[in-house]
Amino acid sequence: MPHDASAATGPVRTVAALGTAQTLAWASSYYLPAVLAAPMARDLDVSTATVFGAFSVALIVAAGVGPWSGQMIDRHGGRPVLMGTNLVFAAGLAGLALAQGACGLFAAWVVIGAAMGAGLYEAAFATLVHLYRLLARNAITGITLIAGFASTVGWPLTALLEAKLGWRGACLVWAGLHVAIGLPLNASLARTSLDAGTEGGQRGSARPSLEDEVMTARPVLTTVLLALVFALTWFISTAMAAHLPRVLEAAGATMVAAVSVGALVGPAQVGGRLLEFGLLRHVHPLLSARLAALAHPIGVVALMAAGAPAAAAFAILHGAGNGILTIAKGTLPLVFFGARGYGARQGWMMVPARIAQALAPFLFGLAVDRWGGRALWVSGGLGLVAFVALLLLGRRQLVVG
């Protein structure tokens, strides 16, 4: 099929470029407050909670931007949208470096939130679907494998920059990296869909492709169930990212053990994604999502039953399940609804997940304050609800016209 020269670089180069750009985007936004919140708060004379409040506002902004971003990618491809987010990220990070008080802090995070809504995984998944249609599953897995190391790279680099240049200097360096590295990487992406049309490259002149004819027999129910699954699993993931060492201590682990066990989550996420890329690539994405949704509840039962000795098993199960579910957020909408309108549809589905993500640290923190380690029964229960929702989705709901 005809396509532009930039498409000729092939999926491997596309995955490498997009995965690297995603690593930069995640490291300089989502993973930034964990290292810089304390020095920001001291310098700006605000509480650490205020810094995280500004970050939560950014996540709410991202939820609002997501559907618009997906629609733009459906129409124009991901290249121009993702290139634009590099500039917006750079502007927001520069604004953060120049902030002099709470107002400047919140304003900068609003800008960064807009970039997050149009420049993180959902936009990357939509870009790959625009390029590869139903063949995007492996490419989606590929970029999550690379960007899965965002915290591994981002936290130490941010800490090093903060130690050498201060938190303002660290933000300016991240802003510069978006322009110097992220922008060229996203500029290297293909400009048009690889099935952009027939003779002459005109879209819409041929019979709709099979990918465009895949649909679900119960679209409203499927949309609601998928949105519920994404919201619940993102709540769990964000709650664990914010409170895992603390909740492990409450469950009986020592502080040193809790921190060491928490470090297993990142490698376990990558391991889960490798499993998805290898063995699970041969099974239906719905099955792998169901198995992944069960991982956290099983880990909770093991930890509650055995106590601290099961902490490592809990972290590995949670991390592996979360790694696979990240991929499922990209593949399940594609499986049930096809490639047509994927970006906008996924953007709307992820709005509840973004809101749940913004609320998770605060709400789960209240649960830990009240119940200690037993708060994990809450996250485990939510994981079971997600599993049941996935059970209610079935292949029989799919229709290929």
N, C-alpha and C positions, 0 to 999 in steps of 0.2 A: 504494500500500500504506500502511496506517496506520503512523504513527510518532509519536514524541513531538515536542513543540514545539521542542526543542533540535535535532532533526534537520533542521528546516526551514531552518536556516541554510545548508545546502547544502555540497557538497564543497569549494568554493573557500575558504569561511571556515574549515572544518574543517582543511584543509591549512595555511592561514595560521597558525591558532592552534597546531596540533600542531607544525608546523615551527619556529615561534618557541620553543615550549617545549622542543623537542629541541635547538635551538641552545644554550639556556641549560643544559640538562642535560649536554651534551657539553663545553661550555666550562668548566664548573665541576667536572668530574670527570676525564675521560679526558685533557684537554689541560692540566690544572692542574700536574702535576709538572714539565713541561718548563720552566716559569717559576719555580716555587716550591721545587723540590727543593733547590737550593743554599742559599737562605736558611733553609729549614727545617732542613737538616742542620747549618748553623752554629749556629743558635739552640738546637737540641735536643742538640747535642754528639754527633751520630751521623754516619756517613758518608753521602754521597749515595747510595751503593749500598743502604744500609739504607732510605732513603726510597723508592727504586724497588722494593725488596723488599716494602715494605708495599703499594705500588701493585699489585704482582703478586698479592699475597694478595687484594686487592680484586677482581681479575679472576677468581680462582678462586672466590671467594664468589659473584660474579655468575653464573658457570657453574652453580652449584648452585641459585641462586634462579630462573634462567630458566624451567625447565619448570613450576614452581609458578606463576609469574607468568602464563605463557601459559594455563595451565588456568583461572586466575581470570578472565582476560580472556574466554576462551571462554564461561564461565558468566555473567559479570556485565557484560561490556563493559570497555573500557579506561578510562573516566572515573574510577571509584573507585580503580582500581589506580594510575593515573598521578598522581592527586591525592595519594594516600598517599605516592608516591615523592618528591614535592616536600617533604613534611614530613620524610621520612627523609634526603633529601639535606641539608636544612637542619640537622637534628640532627647528622649526620656532619661537616658542614663546621664547625659550631659546636664540636663536640668536637675537631676538628683544631686550631682556633684556640686552644683551651684546653690542648692537649697539653703536657706538661712533660718528656717523655722518650720512649724507644722504645716502652714499653708503651702510652702514650696515643696515640702515632702509629699503631701497628698497630690498636688498638681503633677509632680514628676511621675508618681506611680500611676496616675490616671493615663498618662501618655504611654508608659510602659505596658499598662494593661491593654490598651488598644493594640499595641504591637503583639502582645501575647495572644489576643483573640484571633489575629490574622496571621500569626507566624509560628505557632507551635504545632504539635502533632496533627491536629484536625486539618489544618491547612496543608500540611505535608501529605497526609493521606489523600486528601482531595486532589492534590497535584498529581500523585501517582495514579489515581483512578482516571483522571483526565487523560493521562498519557497511555496507560496500559489496560484500561477497562477491567474486565473480570480477571485478567492475568496479574493484577496488582498485588495479590496476596503475598507472594514471596518478596516483592519489593518493599511492601509495608513492614514485613518482618525484618528485612535488611536494615532499614533506617532505624528501627527501634533497637537493633543490636548495637549499632554504632552509638546512637544517642543515649543508650542505656548507661554509658560511662560519663554522662554529663556531670553528675555529682562527684564522681571519682576524679575527674579533671578539674571541675569548677571550684569545689571547696578548697582544695590545697592552693590552686592558683590565686583565688580571691584572697585567701589568708596571707599568701606571700606578698601580693600587691598591697594589701592593707598594711602589712608590717613595714614595707619599704616606702610606700607613697602615701599612706593614710587612706581612709575609706573613700575620700573624694577622688584621689588619684586612681584608686582601683576602678571606680565607676567610669572615669574618663578613659582609662585603658580599654575597658570592655566596650565603651562607645566606639573607640577607634578600631577595635577588632571587627566590629560589625561592618564598618566601611571598608577596611582593608582586606578582610577575609570573607565575611559573610556575604557581602554584596557581590563580589566576583563569583563566588560559588553558586549563588542563586541565579546569577546572570548566565551561567553555563547550562542551565536547564533548557530542555526543548521548548520551543515557542508554541507549538501546536500539538494537538492530540495525534498519536501515531496512527489512528484510524480516521484521520481528518476528512476523509471523503473518498471520492472516486477520481475519475480522470479530471485533471486540473486542480485537484486538491480541494474541491468545493464540498463543504459539509452539507448534509441534508439532501443531496441529489440522488442518493442511492436508497434502497430499501433499508429500514432501520436494522442495525446489527442485532445479533442474538442477545448481546449484553444489554441493549436498550429495551429488550422485550421481557427480561426477567422482572417479575413483580411478586408481591405477596397477595394471597387470597384474602387476607384480613389486614389491610394496611393500617387502620387506626389502632387495632389491638396490638399489632406488631410494633408500631411506633411507640406506643405507651410502654409496652414491656421492655423494649430496648432502652428507652430513656430511663426507666426505673433501674434496670441493671447497671447502666453507666453511672447513674447518680449514687447508687449504693456502693458500688465498687470504688468509685473515686472518693467517697466519704471515708471508707475504710483505709484506702491507701494514704490519704492525706493525714488522717488521724494517727496512723502508725508512724508516718514520717515525722510528725510533730511530737509524739509522746512515747515512742517505743522504749527507749532506755528507762524512762520513768515508770512505765507500766510493768516492765520486766522486774525492776527493783521492787515494786509493790507486790509482785507475784513471788518474791523470795530470792531473786538473784542479787548478788553484790553489785555495787556501782561499776566496778571494773569489768565484771562478767557481762553486765547489761550493755555497756558500751561495746565490748568485743563482739557480743552476739548481734547487736544492731548493725555492725559492719558487715555481717553476712548477707543482709538483705539485698544490697546492690549486686554482688556476684550471683546470688540466687535468681534475681530478676533476669540477668543475662543468661543464666543457665536455662531458665524457663523458655526464653525466647529461642535459644539454640534447640531446645526440645521441639518447639513449634516449627522451627525451620527444618528439622530433621524428621523425626518419627511422626509428629502430629501433622505435618504437611500433607500426609496421605489420608487423613481422616477429615470429616466434615468440620468446618470451623465451629459449628454449634456444639459438637461433642467436646472439642478441646476447651471451649469456653465453659461448659458445664463442669468439667474436671477442674479447671482453674478456679471457678467460683467456690468449689468445695474445699480447696486447699486451706484457706484461712480458717474456716470453722473447724476443720480437723485439727489444725495446729492449736486452736484455742482449747479444744477438748483435751489434747495431749498435755498442754501446759497446765491447765486447771487440775488434771488428774495426777500428774507426776511432779508438778512444781518446777523449781529452777533447773533440775537436770534435763528437762525437755525444752528449755529455752532455745537452744540452737535449732532443734527440729522445728519449733514454731516459726523462727525467723526464716528458715529455709523454705518451709511450706508457704508462708505468707509471701515471700519475695518471688518464688517461682510462679505462684498463682497470679500475682500482680503483673509480672512480666508478660504472661500469656494474655491476660485480660486487656493489657494495653494494646496488643495486636488485635484482639477481638473488637475493640472499639472502632477499628478501621475496617475489619473484614465483614462483620455481621451485617451492617447496613448495606454493604455491597452484595452480599449473598441474598438478602431478602428483597432488595429493591432494585438491584442492578446499578449500572453506571450513570444512567441519565438522571441529572439533578442531584447527584450524590453529595456534592459539596454543601449546597443549601440545606438539604435534608439532614445531613449529619450535624451541621451547625445548629439547627433547631433541636435535634436530639440531645446535644451536649449542653444546652442551656441549664437544665436542672443539675447536671453533673458539675458545672462550674460553680453554681450557687452552693451545692453541697460541699464542694471543695473549699469554698471561702468560709463556710460555717464550721467545718469539721474540727479544726484545732480548738476553737472555743468550746463547742458543745461536748466534744469528747474529753476535753480538759475538765469540764464540770463533772463528767461521769467519773473520771479518775479521782478527782477531789472527794467525791461522795462515796465511791465504792472501792477505790484502790484497784488492785489487780482484777477484781471481779468485773470491772468495766469492760473487760474483754468479752464477757458474755453478750454485751451489747453489739460489739463489732461482729462477733461470731454469728449472732442472730441475724444481723443485716446481711451477712454473707449467705446464710441459708435462704433468706427471702430472695436474694438475687439468683440463687440456684433454682429455686422453685419457678421463678419467672422465666428462666431459660428452659425449664422443662415444659412450660406452657407453649413455648415456641417449638414448632415441629416442621420437618421438611414437607409435610403434607400441606402446609400453608403456602408453599411456593408454587407459582404458576409460571410456566414458560410458554409465552404466546406464540 
